[in-house]
Amino acid sequence: MKRRIRGTTPPVEMKARQMREWPTEAEDILWKELRGEKIRGFQFRRQHPVGRFIFDFCCTKAKLIIEVDGSVHNDEDQKARDAARDEFLARGGYTTLRFTNAEVFGNLASVLARIDAALPATESRA
């Protein structure tokens, strides 16, 4: 049986709301492609809080998390934290895809193809 990740706190929810109001440029570009169930009917949420984490984008039905990472994620300590978080989420059945800002800016079609490939074969409405 897979662990279920749940719960959050008011400060985490407040931070998520703030992050939705002030997205990075790369997040804004990707959100325009994900919103409105544009990829095979799957619904994505942005700056979605789960527990102590805030996901850049999350498709809860597919348990798919998408992170758009800026240069801060090149730091070795941050890489270790990201890996630990991804491992923790994987134990709960989540898959995490990470893209750099440069990938979103320079090759959005490839980013969208990788997201599409990570989604289940059937449409979410089926």
Buried (B, 14 or more C-beta within 10 A) or exposed (E): EEEEBEEBEEEBEEBBEEBBEEBBEBBEBBBEBBEEBEBBEBBBBBBBBBBEBBBBBBBBBBBBBBBBBEEEBEEEEEEEEBEEBBEBBBEBEBBBBBBBBEBBEEEBEEBBEBBEEBBBEEEBEE
